[in-house]
Amino acid sequence: MLFLALVFAYAMRVNISMAIVAMTDKSKEDSFNWSIQKQSVILSSFFWGYVVLQIPGGELAARFGGMVLITSCIAINSAVSLLIPIGSYYGGWQLVCACRVIQGLSQGFLFPSVHNLIGKWVPLEEKSRLGTIIYAGAQLGTALQLMASGFIAEYWGWPAIFYVNGTLGAIWTALYVFLGADSPHTSKMISVEERLYIQTSLGHVGEQKKLRTPWKKIWTSLPFISLIVVHCGQNWGFWTLMTEMPSYMSQVLGVEIKANGMMSALPYLAMYLFSFPLGFMSDYILKKKWLSITACRKLSNSIGHFGPAIALVVLSYVPAGNVAVAVAVLTFVVGLNAGHYTGYLLVHIDMAPNFAGTMMGITNCIANIVSIITPLAAGAILQDETDPNEWRKVFYVASAIYVACNIFFIVFGTSEKQEWNEPVDDSKEPSDEPVAGKKAEKII
């Protein structure tokens, strides 16, 4: 269900990237005459709301559990998605922006709540692969949306893109109300044996206390600051490609919308598929003790950031008319980026599992301020969308940011559990993993 939540959330997050191409197609009678600057504002408006509730979302997830938050997130996104077509006709681009801001606000709960639920549900021995399976839903949702949007717009009109997304999200919400739970302890859908296995692995047997968030120690931790930096680098590179690729395919390569959707989806489908071997490889390396957890995370993240950085430079020199090569390089760029799933994304949970949701809320909040800037920066650089040289500047900037931010993470990042993960409490033993495991065995 968490995997499907990511699929539907990202489908609703990116649907505007394809829909706006059809909405502004001057050959259609129901098109809108929106300039590239207005389109850039629409594309970035999601993130205006998205950054606001990240940090509160982490705290709310820690206090009330992740189930209520993730259910609210998908439900609100689905309802607003159903309203966007009507809003665009009666309120123009301004109302579309307002709808996207609301969707962004509710999706502010997405990652903090998922991180919280992973921390409660995923056994330590399976963290890399199960975490990857869940988060890979984001890329599958992106790929499916990009593939389907062109066909839906072609045969049923662009409003159907939003109607389909809203309906699927509503179905998920109804199912999760019955199937979901904040933790194995409160779930009625699993066996006693499975509950005990998960709780034993995580050291969660018995009553869990609510811990006060050590804000000062989190904000003054250099390893945590490195997570903020690398998350910002990830968002700049990823959202440059996400928001601008459909326009690049259309304006530079001259690919019509149906093929545009299929070709734009290939890189994200590759990222979805690449994530599985990387996740299993990570768990295997750690099981064999070939590398420490920190080294393993940094290796994965380097694959996810240095690889795309190099490929983006290559992409900037692909001849404008060579569609096959351009799509192959784009696929390689985004596919390799799957390394971040078993890289910095899991370091939040490694460093401080008790505050993983809060930490994810902080890094995602700051990183998504970058996501607001990214399409606006691309819009400022691209004075002429058909000029390959101007697109080259966009790709060069993204490449440089990928490299610089990952180097900072390699130097200062760590997966070692931080002492502030377990605030001093005389009634409770420190919960590092080996001790927690032994304590759980004694209780059993």
N, C-alpha and C positions, 0 to 999 in steps of 0.2 A: 504493500500500500504506500510506503514511503517512496519507493521507486516510481510508482505511478503518479504520486503527488508532484514529484520533480518533473515528470514527463508533461503533465498538464500545465503546471505553473510556467515552465519555460516555453511551452507552445503559446500560452497567452502572453508571455513576455515579449516574444519575438514576432508575433503575427503581424504587427504593424510594419515591420521591415519589408515584408512582401506585399502586404495589402496596400501600402502607400504608393507602390509602383502602379498598381491597377487604379487606385483612387485618383491619381494625377495623370492618367493616360488620356491625352487630349483627343485621341481618336474615338473615345467612348462618350456617349451623351451625358452620362451621369458623373463625369469626372469633375474634379475640383482644380481651380487654377491657383495652386499653392506654389510659391517660389521655393528654391532650394533652401533658402534660409528658414522659411516657415516649416518646411519638412524636417530640417535639422532640429528645430525647436520641438516638434512633435516627437521625434525619435528620442530626444533626451529627456522629455518631460516625465517619463516613467520614473527616472532616477531622482527627480526632485522630491517625490514622496518616499521613494525606496530608502533613502538614507536616514529619514527622520526616526523611524521606529526600530532601527537595528539594535541599538544599545538597550532601550526599554524592552525590546523583544527578548533579548538574552536574559534579562532580569526576571521578566514575567514567566519565561519558560522554566527558570530555576525555581521560581516560587509556586507556580500553579501547574507545571508540567507542560509538555509540548503538544499534547493532543488537541486541546482547545484552540491553541494558537494556529496550528497548521490547518485545522478544520475551518476556522474563520478565514484564513488566508485564501484557500481554494474557493470557498463559498462566495466571498466578496468579489474575487477576480472573475468568477463565472457570471455573477449577476451584472457586473459592469460591462463585461464582454458582450453580453446580450443587448446592452443599451447603446454601445458605441455607434452602430450604423444609424440609428435614429438621431443620436446626438450630433453626428457629423452633418446631417441635412439641416437640422434646425438651429444648431449653435456654431457651425463652422469649425475651423481648426482650433479655435479657442476652447470649445467644449470637448473636442477630442483630447486636447491636452489635459483638461480637468479630469476626464475619465482615466487617462493614463496615470495621472498623479495619484488618484484613489487606488488604482491597481498597484502602483508602486508602494504606497503606504501599507497596504495589507500584505504584500510580499516581503515587507521588512521583517515579518515574523518567520519567514520560510527557513532560512539557514540557521538562525539561532534555535528554532524548535527542532529541526532535523538533527542538528548537532547534539542537542539535549537528549533526544530520543535514541540516537545511536549510542550515546554514553550509557543509557539505561538498558538497552536491548542487545547490543552486539558484544559477544564474548571476546576477550582480549586476543585469543588465538585466531580469530576470524576477522579482526578489525580491518585489515587492508582490503581483503577481497569483498567482504559484505559492505564496507563503506564505499568501495568503488562501484559495486552493483547499484547501490542507492543513488549515489551522485551522478553516475553515468546516465541516469534517467533524464538529466538536464539536456544532455547531448542528443539522446534519442528523441526527446520532445522537440528539440530544435530542428533536427533532421526531418522528422515526420512533418512538422509544420511547414518547413520550406518546400518539401516535396509536394505536399497536398495543396498548399495555398494557390499555386499557379493553376492547377486543374480546377479547383473550386471556383476561383475567380473567372476562369474561362467559361465554365459551363453553367454556373449558378449565380455569378456576380460576386463582387468582393464582399458584400454584407454577409454572405453565407460563411465566410471565413470565421467571423466573430460568433455567429450563431452556433456553428459546430463546436468551437472551443467552449463556449458557455454551457452547452448541453452536456458535453462529456465531463466537465468539471462538476456540474451539479450531480451527476450520477455518482462520481467518486465521493463527493461529500456525503451523500445518503448512505453509501456503503461503509465509509470510515466511521460514521457515528456508531455503527453496530460492531464493527470489527476492531477498531483502534483502541489503544490503551496507553496511558502515560508510562507504564513500566510493567515488567512481567508480574510484579506483585499484585497489580490491579486488573490484570487481564483475565478474562474468563474463556479465552479462545485457545489456551495452550495447556499442555499436561503438567502435572506436578513435577515430573522428571525434567522436562524442558526448563521449567521455571527455576528449579534447583541448580541445573547446569549453568544457566546464564548468571544467576545470582552468585554462585560459587566462584565462577571465573572472574567476576567483577568485584568480589568482596562485598556484595550487597545483601548478604544474608542477615536478617534481623532488621530492626527499625532504623531508618536512615534519618539523620538529623539535618535540618536546614542550616547551612553555613552562611555566615556574613561575608559578603564579597570584599576582598582586600584591595580596594580600588587603588590606593597609593602604590602598593607593591606591584600591581599589574602594570600601571602606567609608567613606573620607573624601571621595569625589567627590559634590558636590552634585547634578550631573545624574543620577547613579545613585540618590541618595536620592529624587529626584523620581520616578523609575521605581517605587520602592517605594511611595511615597504614592499615585500614580495607580493602581497595581495593586490597592492596598487598596480604593480607591474603587470600582473596577470590580467587585471580588469582592463587596463589600457590596450594591451594587445588583443585580447579576446573581443572586446566591444568595438574596436576599430574594424575588425573583420566582420563582426556580427551585423553592425548597423550599416556598413558601407559596401559590403560585398554584393548585395543585389544591384545596387546602383552601378558598381564597377562592371559587373557582368553585362548590364544593359547598355550603359553609355560608352564603354571602351571596347568591349568585345562584341556588342551588337546581338546579344542572345535574347530571343523573345521570351515572354514571361513564363510560359509553360516549361521550356527547357531551362530557363533561368532558375526556377524553383528546384528542379531536379539537380542541376549542377551546383547550385549554392548549398544544397543539402549534403552532397557527397563528403565534404570535409568533416561535418559534424557526425555523420554516420561513421566515418573512419575513426573519429575521436571516441565514439561509443564503443566500437569494436576493439580499438587499441587499449582501452581502459582495462579490459579483462586480463589479458596476459600480463600487463604491468602490475595489476593488483595481486594476481596469483604469484608472480615473480617476487614481489615484495615480501609476501608471507613466507615463501619458500626460502629466500635469502635469510630472513630472520630466524626461521626454524632451524636452518643449518648453521646459524651463527657465523656466517661469512662476513657480515658487517654488523656494526652496532645499529640501533634504531635510528640514531641521529644521522649516521653516514648513509643508511638506506633511504631515508627521507630526502636527504640532499641530492643523492644520485637520481632519484625519481624526478625531483623538481628540476634538476639540471637538464634532464631529457625533455621535460615539459616546457622549458623556457629557452635554453640555448638552441635546441633543435629548431623551433619555430623562428627564432631570431635569424639564424643562418638562411633558412628557407625563404624568409621574407625578403632578404637582400636578393636572392636568386629570382624571386617573383618580380621584383622591380625591373629586371632586365629581360623578362620574357617579352618577345615581340607582341605588339598590341593585337595583331590579327590571329595569333596562335592560341585558339581556344583550348585545345586538348592539353597543351603543355601548361597553360595558366591554371586550369582546373586541377591537373595532377599536382602541381606545386602547392596550390591552396589546400588540397586534400592532405598533403604531407605536413604542411604548416600546422593545421588545426588538429590533425590526428596525433601528432607528437605531443601536443599540449595536454593530452590525457595524463601525462606524467604528474601533473599537479594534484591529481586525486590522491595519489599515494605519497605526495610530497608535503608541501606546507599545510594543505587542508587538514591532514590528520595530526599535525604537530600541536594544534590547539588541544586536542584530546590527550596527546602524549604528555604535554607539559603540565596541564592542570585539568584532569577530567571532571573535577567538581565544578569548575567554572568555564567549561568548554563553550557552552551556549553564550555566556556573557562575553567571552573573549572573541567568539565568532561574530557576535553583534558589533563589537567595537571595530574589528578589522574590516568587516563588510561595510560598515557605515562609512569609514574613511575611504576605503577603496572605491566605493560607489559614488563618492563625490567626483572621483576621477572619471567614472562612467558618464557623469553629466557633462564633463568637459570634453570627453573624447569625440563624440559626434559634432560638437560645436567647433572643436579645433579642426576636424576634417573639413567641415563646411567652410571655415575661414581659409584653409589652404587651397581648397578646390574652387578656384574662381571659374575654371572651365572643367566641367566633369568629363569631357571627352578627351582631355589632354593627358596622355600617359605619363608625362614628366611630373605633373602635379600629383598624380597617384603615387609616383615613386617617392615623393617627399613624405607622404602619409605612411608608407610602408617602412621607410628608413627611420622615422621617429619611433614607431612601434617597436622595431627591432632593437634600437639603442636602449629603450626603456626596459625591455625584456632582460637584456644582458646586465645592465647596471643593477636592477633590483634583485636579480638572482644572486649576483656576486655578494651583495650586502647580506642576503640570507645565508649564504654559504659561510661567510666569515663570522656572523654573530648568532645564527640560529642554533637551537638545540632541541632534542626530544627528551632530555632528562627531566624527570618530574621535579617541579619547583617546590621549594620548601613552603611557599605560601599557598600551595594547593590545599593543605590541611591546617587551617588556623588552629592555634593552640587551644586544646579543649581537654581538660583533665579527665573527663568522663569517657574519652574516646582515644583509642590507639591511633598512631599515624597509619594512613592507609596506603602505603606503597604496595605494589602488586604482590610480591612474594609473601609479605606479612599478612595481607588481606586473604590470600589464598589459604595459608595455614590456619588463620583464625576461622575461616569458613569451614575448613575440614573438621576442626574441633567441634564447632557447633553442630555439624551434621552428625 
